[in-house]
Amino acid sequence: MQKIKSLMTRQGLKSPQESLGDLGAMESLRVPGKEEFRELREQPCDPQAEQELINSIEQVYFSADSFDIVKYELEKLPPVLNLQELEEYRDKLKQQQAAVSKKVADLILEKQPAYVKELERVTSLQTGLQLAAVICTNGRRHLNIAKEGFTQASLGLLANQRKRQLLIGLLKSLRTIKTLQRTDVRLSEMLEEEDYPGAIQLCLECQKAASTFKHYSCISELNSKLQDTLEQIEEQLDVALSKICKNFDINHYTKVQQAYRLLGKTQTAMDQLHMHFTQAIHNTVFQVVLGYVELCAGNTDTKFQKLQYKDLCTHVTPDSYIPCLADLCKALWEVMLSYYRTMEWHEKHDNEDTASASEGSSMMGTEETNFDRGYVKKKLEHGLTRIWQDVQLKVKTYLLGTDLSIFKYDDFIFVLDIISRLMQVGEEFCGSKSEVLQESIRKQSVNYFKNYHRTRLDELRMFLENETWELCPVKSNFSILQLHEFKFMEQSRSPSVSPSKQPVSTSSKTVTLFEQYCSGGNPFEIQANHKDEETEDVLASNGYESDEQEKSAYQEYDSDSDVPEELKRDYVDEQTGDAPVKSVSRETLKSRKKSDYSLNKVNAPILTNTTLNVIRLVGKYMQMMNILKPIAFDVIHFMSQLFDYYLYAIYTFFGRNDSLESTGLGLSSSRLRTTLNRIQESLIDLEVSADPTATLTAAEERKEKVPSPHLSHLVVLTSGDTLYGLAERVVATESLVFLAEQFEFLQPHLDAVMPAVKKPFLQQFYSQTVSTASELRKPIYWIVAGKAIDYEQMLLLMANVKWDVKEIMSQHNIYVDALLKEFEQFNRRLNEVSKRVRIPLPVSNILWEHCIRLANRTIVEGYANVKKCSNEGRALMQLDFQQFLMKLEKLTDIRPIPDKEFVETYIKAYYLTENDMERWIKEHREYSTKQLTNLVNVCLGSHINKKARQKLLAAIDDIDRPKR
């Protein structure tokens, strides 16, 4: 402490106590003395009175310090002075002064401890300042000594080193500036190379470097130029992004996405991408349609380019409509495939980013990346439906631009096939059911198909009316799948094919079109070869042994008069657009005629050209149904009408015979009669002449119906030599059965595409119509059986037989031999017919069954005509019948003989008693009243009385009454 004082003394400094008197602020501060404090405290203390005195002081005394109190009081004096008043006023001022002084004294006393404490702190601060001054002085002295100790050369070296370091930094800055100035050239090269990430990275680095040297004037201009370059890169990047929409390239898209990620505009890029896809769809369809319109117009008139897309579609010609539609779908496929591959790219890279993020990265960066990834995913998923809707609307607009009813059937199916493939693409693209396209094409298809079907029904009627019911020679292994119209079933592996016949798939996973054509190709290019079909090989080879036979056989069909119209051509070229099949060649006609001689040698299907026509129509109908499933019910309904009309025609031509139906035998079942009545009411137009007074509703109903067909005059059904057209009947009936079998074969396929709510209709069609086709054999062949045997002649021969013989005969009657000769002749004729037409076993059995049944019933009828009969006569009846059965069994293989019991039971009834006879009559209602009455009157008359006979006749009458 002494050293500090001595140091301060040498430097001429004062002590803190001595310096206290130098503080100017302290000189102006007067502290009241002790006597004054004591005097003030001894004064009476009334705080309220003192406060009132202070409040009574004029406000002017509290004004600025420059206020002159004396002058103020003197100026207040009145002109005439009053000593007493002056003294009173003076006393008042003194009291006020005393109150103020006392108040001040109280305040000073209150603040005195704080004042003392602050004064001590000021003293301590002054001491510290003086010590700091001493330390600074000593430091300067030592620095002066150090300066004198160094040489001038040493300081020069230090200065040069510092200058060198500055120059090195300057050189680096100059080199950086030079590099920055050359950046434009490199950026242009990188953009030409489409290295967008590298260009952006370089530009951002240059901007960062430029901000470091922004104090240079040349760099400030460069910084502005780099910003312009970056904006230009973004524009080129947007153009590069738009190229993705038509031809996706993984490397190209990867660069573009990396570039946008560097810019921090991943979400912006996705928004721009969807805008480009929308624009690409619009531009693509417009350019495709415009190209065809200008090509067909034969000039490049700019007026087409100014049209709206909707109006432009109306200028597409019918000839170029399908190629334009195919190219349109191809182009749209490329756009959707690019979007599909874009989504694949993002899924793949999202997985990679997730894996890399799990290895370790900043939390903030990961959250931002996840946010961007989620945004991109939602945007892409939403874009699927949006893009498909745009595609549907464009294609729908194109479809509505032309009336599809002008196209032929094959072309219309071709259009449907393209649209069906497009809807399949849409369903795989976004899971959409393509409601817009379905509704548009469904309406046009239903209208088109209604007109087409009406024409086909009229054509079928024409075929049926010109059909001569000759065999269409097909191979023994003929299948409808061999026809062109059913090729689609093999290609699509239709459900109608049994699983055992379907090829074994190498993989259970279904390959989508996008997976199949992702690496190349186009699903719509398949349509180009759609019409290049293989030649059908369904006709049977000829069976002629020499060219002379072939020539003579062909000459039978060489004239127009002999060749049926339907044999000259397979199908006509209708105005509705059914593409004609190639005309039948002379070789085909020859092979058909020649095959007739050998058909009995093979088990080939029996069908006619008309049957084949119906089957082909069914195939065409199924093509449309398979392509456009929403109209499946309409198509199946029209298919059922084809079968209904064919069945009705066969029945009308060969099965309707009122005289035989009245016998009550061999008639169609109640189910078949119900089916025929339904067909007649719903499909057959019985009113040939148009009624001009008919209501509009009736006219519309008749429009949906078809006139009843008429049998061709070339078909003769009245000749006994041909068994009353048995060959034609067999061909017609068995072709119907064959057609029903094909419908049965197609049922699983129809059931698979039929809407669930409409399946009862399909089931009813099969159970009530298709299944009744074979039942038509009975009424048709019953007519032949009714005429093939001369049953009337047999009744005449039986009437000449004497049955009241008295002794048992050992020789049968002559009518049995006559009847057997009729059957032998029938057998020979049947063999003759079989040389022309193969007679299937079921047909042969039905014919024999009908003939035998009619013969047996004729025998019973002959026995019922007997006027007199003895026991020996009844035995003769048994002998005759047993002889007939014995010889008949050698002619036919049918076992048991039909209605054998019918005859035997009638003969044995002669031996019954009265009571047994009454019960027998009630149990055997299959006999007619005449037969029962004759049995009672003639056969039983010999051993029952009159009363018993009357009783039995009354029982017969009771049985007959409900039949009347």
ABEGO torsion letter per residue (X at the ends): XAAAAAAAAAAGBBBAAAAAAABAAAAABBBBBAAAAAAAAABBBBAAAAAAAAAABBAAAABBAABBAAAAAAAABBABBBAAAAAAAAAAAAAAAAAAAAAAAAAAAAAAAAAAAAAAAAAAAAAAAAAAAAAAAAAAAAAAAAAAABBAAAAAAAAAAAAAAAAAAAAAAAAAAAAAAAAAAAAAAAAAAGBAAAAAAAAAAAAAAAAAAAABAAAAAAAAAAAAAAAAAAAAAAAAAAAAAABBBAAAAAAAAAAAAAAGAAAAAAAAAAAAAAAAAAAAAAAAAAAAAAAAAGBABAAAAABBAAAAAAABBAAAAAAAAAAAAAAAAAAAAAAAAAAAAAAAAAAAAAAAAAAEBBAAAAAAAAAAAAAAAAAAAAAAAAAAAAAAAAAAAAAAABBAAABBAAAAAAAAAAAAAAAAAAAAAAGBAGAAAAAAAAAAAAAAAAAAAAAAAAAAAAAAAABAGBBBBBBAABBAAABAAAAAAAAAGBAABBAAABBBBABABBBBAAAAAAAEEBAAAAAAAAABBBBBBABBBBABABAAAAAAAAAAAABAAABBAAAABABBBBAAGBBBBBBBBAAAAAAAAAAAAAAAABBBBBBBAAAAAAAAAAAAAAAAAAABAAAAAAAAAAAAAAAAAAAAAAAAAAABBAAAAAAGBGBBBAAAAAAAAAAAAAABBABABBBAABBAAAAAAAAABBBBBBBBAABBAABAAAGGGAAAAAAAAAAAAAAAAAAAAAAAAAAAABBAAAAAAAAAAAAAAAAAAAAAAAAAAAAAAAAABBAAAAAAAAAABBAABABBBABBBAAAAAAAAAAAAAAAAAAAAAAABBBBAAAAAAAAAAAAAAAAAAAAAAAAABABBBAAAAAAAAAAAAAAAAAAAAABABOBBBGAAAAAAAAAAAABBAAAAAAAAAABAABBAAAAAAAAAAAAAAABBAAAAAAAAAAAAAAAAAAX
